[in-house]
Amino acid sequence: ERKRLQSALVSAKADLKARQLEVQYANPEAPFTGVVNKRHVDVGAYVTMGAALMDVVDTQLLRVKAHIPQQQVARLDLGQKADVTLLDGRKLQGELSFISAAADSSTRTYAIEVTVKNPERARLAGASATIKIHLPTVNAHRISPALLHLDGEGQLGVYAVDKQGSVVFHQAKNIQVDNEAATVQGLPDSLRVISLGAGFVKLGQKVSAVEAK
């Protein structure tokens, strides 16, 4: 008799919990603070358990998504500041919060995300924008792509003449080329680049350099 009563008690507690949940379901609460973005039912409509009532969104913190070419992703780090410009000209400040670990197989670009605060809950979610990421200052040279050559080991750089009049080779790093010129890093602050005849000299060779006019 005792076991039967204990079993009935357990069953009654489970039934009570189920009824309490049913009462709770009659007063649904969102799992987070936000605003209603879409209603799936009208007031007074009959709904069943598990039916969608409305979509709630929290727009106080937004993620701006973009894709970066593989040539530029090495310059990015989490936490870098970014400016987000909307199509209407408004500007927001944020920081880089995500950089994908692998490039997209079709576009060869890396996905990034910039987190932007939106305390006023302005209607920005889903809008288009332009991202400008603040990169650290680096020393670089802007030169003609025609000055870039391959050395004997296949490294890309420039041939120059040192103070002793000998031919030297300086490897160029982080090369970015646009329609006008090439921007390169890794070169000395000052050097005399061989602009003509670089293909006819050898490393260590003494030359009589003539300054270009």
Summary of the structure (lengths in Angstrom):
residues: 213
radius of gyration: 32.1
end to end distance: 111.4
largest distance: 113.1
contacts: 455
relative contact order: 0.11
helix: 15%
strand: 36%
